[in-house]
Amino acid sequence: MTTASRFLSAGVLMVWGVVLAYFCLSGRIIAYLHPAFHVYTAISAGVLLLLAVVLLLTVGGESAVSKGVSLWKQVFASLILVGPLLAATGISPSEFGAAAVENRGLVEHISDLPAFTVPTEPALPTADGSIGPETPIDAASYLKRTETGKIKAETVDLLYAAAEPTMREDFENKDVELIGQFLPMRSGNPTGDRFNLVRMFVMCCAADARPVAVAVQTGDGATFPDMTWVKISGRATFPIESGRRSALIVADSIQEIDAPPETFIY
Amino acid sequence: MEGAWFTFRIEDFSYAFLSVLLEGVPFILLGTLLSGVIDQFLPARWMTRFLPRNPFLAVCVSGLMGLIFPMCECGIVPVIRRLIAKGLPVSCGVTYMLAAPIVNPLVIVSTLAAFRGQAALEMTFLRLGLAFFVAVIVGLAVHNLPIATVMKRRVLESMALSPETSGGSLRPLGQRLVAALQTGVRDFLDVMVYFVCGVAVASVFSTAINQEMILPLALNNWLAVSSMMLLAGLLALCSTSDAFIAATFVAFPGVAKLAFLVFGPMMDLKLIFIYSSIFTNRFVLGLAVGLFVLIGLLCVRLAVLGL
């Protein structure tokens, strides 16, 4: 085991530790992982840097690192480990483009996004002591509103509302405001006055993100570059189209905005 | 159906690639550090004392070890490499490697949650049962194979030559701790090379292939099961979250989703690379084909349950 290969291993660990620490400290990690995973990445950054230091401090002693592996093989392996990581860190825009979003298939009905139940309160005993049915939570307790009284909604809320009559009552024909990314509607848009508003729904990381889309109808057919962040104000409607009830926002105003700090929905 | 079936953009690829690396590194690091600890502190043959002497029972017990020692598929390879070096039979190691990413408490909870309203109990029970059954079948098959056809020669040589296989218990604690870290680092760098390559290939497929192209295959059980296993292999998802993705393929029959949930954590693009770090290429290829055929056949037969 040569000193050179030990320095090489320490260098690789150092690069990985620094890159992971950079993602955590810069906040860029928000665009990549579900919050539940952030702490693991942060801990890994620290552990990798610590391991690099331990390797460097024990240079000269007996080592198990890279035992039996030639230096050239180790140089090649180090390039594989470091090159793509640094290149991807430089290239990645921290969000998907329209092509990748469309390749994943838009989630336009809540049945395509399972694990949903209507928010309910725990059942209370009835007069005869039996357990009564669970009651839906009062919408006022969980719906947030803007200063002008519009309901602040997410794309996923409207998909839920389209499928659940009790939730639909909370949104139908009400003024709503929501943000998302502009994506032209490639089909089901004969009059050309609709587009999709998309948010990425994430379970673990961006690689498993599903694009949740709500149709938006405009008077004049809005156009923005694909995946531009926009804020929509309008009326929530739930027409039955092609035999299924869908969410459709009839927009009053569409405004381009900066990407929010938290681009995912969970 | 609209759009091209393949649209590659380097930006999308980089984004998906980085997100899987950031998610996977902590689990690989945990696995490799654990492998260092096993290497230095676990006495040789300690594992075999707790396993039944009967090979069939030993393989069965190994298939359930994930319930007590849960590991994800990314971090498990360095762990079993060290356990095998400590005397765990290869058949038991392979069984644990295949079963533990599925037969563990976290996956039980996530599958139940993801399939809420879609026969969650049945799906969870079938997922665990089928994974255990398949892992045991593979373990018993490996039991009858010469070890040289399963493990890479250089891995076997490093096990045979390693002075640490005795546990290194005669050295001072500080030295053993440093040696454990060094062993962990070696395993980490070994596995990460394969992981990076596997994630790169999987990221091309997860961003560039139009996943709606497979929807017409949902109408036939054979095609649905095969295409969902193929998709699981290409997407290379984590076993703790794959149920949430599988559940969204509402057009596909339940048995196709079951095939996705059992095949994916056992064999995908990144795992092919990671397995290649310790197993012979021939064994990895045979394992991939065998799992595809076995899980496919079993899932198609399970269609009678009407999932």
Interface residues (C-beta under 8 A of the other chain):
Chain A: S9 V12 L13 W16 L20 F23 I29 Y32 L33 F37 Y40 T41 I43 S44 V47 L48 L51 V54 L55 T58 G61 S63 A64 V65 S66 K67 G68 A77 I80 L81 P84 L85 A87 A88 T89 I91 S92 P93 S94 E95 F96 G97 A99 A100 E102 N103 R104 G105 V107 S111 D112 L113 P114 A115 F116 T117 R186 S187 M203 C204 C205 A206 A207 D208 R210
Chain B: E2 G3 T7 R9 I10 E11 D12 S14 Y15 A16 F17 L18 S19 V20 L21 L22 E23 V25 P26 F27 L29 L33 A113 A114 F115 R116 G117 Q118 R154 E157 S158 E164 V178 A179 L181 Q182 T183 G184 V185 R186 F188 L189 M192 V193 V196 C197 A200 S203 S206 T207 A208 I209 N210 Q211 E212 L235 L237 C238 T240 S241 D242 F244 I245 A247 T248 V250
